[in-house]
Amino acid sequence: ETEPEIKKLLERVFCIIMEVGCEENPSKWIQFCQNVILNENAGGSAGDAGDFLDDDEDGEGGFDDPGDGNDAQEESEATGSCLETRLFVMESLGSVFKWVSEDDRHWDIVKATNGSSEGDWLILQLQNLVNSGFKICTGNVPKLRPKGIHLLNIAVEKFGDQ
């Protein structure tokens, strides 16, 4: 969106929806943010967007090989509003840690896995978060690299003792 007022409103609405959604199902929102930031599923069909709301898990990490040939496309999309969107979504991804901070099961593997296999806890998404942070900080978009390092720093800070 190029209209500043509308852009701010859309960002605010997105953050509210994401904050509420993260309380119940952070892994779906993390995956959504990763797809936007890493520019994955960019060539997918309109039906791919529906996968975000499905409760079925396919068990796959969803990450493409870094040598997939999309480097030129990523570099060309690393400017203007596309870059602004990716930077905004990256900041939102970093906020997930704050939005779920009240529940200890997000931070403690014993509490997250104790008693039942139900639940969507950040500690169980740690590999996915580290993988994304690495891809972002080593990717082709220089303005995203510091955000990827920041994501890795947050992960080490929150989960370093685990």
Sequence and secondary structure as in RCSB ss.txt:
>XXXX:A:sequence
ETEPEIKKLLERVFCIIMEVGCEENPSKWIQFCQNVILNENAGGSAGDAGDFLDDDEDGEGGFDDPGDGNDAQEE
SEATGSCLETRLFVMESLGSVFKWVSEDDRHWDIVKATNGSSEGDWLILQLQNLVNSGFKICTGNVPKLRPKGIH
LLNIAVEKFGDQ
>XXXX:A:secstr
   HHHHHHHHHHHHHHHHHHHHH HHHHHHHHHHHHTTTTTT  GGGGGGGT            TTSS HHHHH
HTSSHHHHHHHHHHHHHHHHHHHHTTT GGGT HHHHHSS S    GGGGHHHHHHHHHHHHTSS TTTHHHHHH
HHHHHHHHHTT 
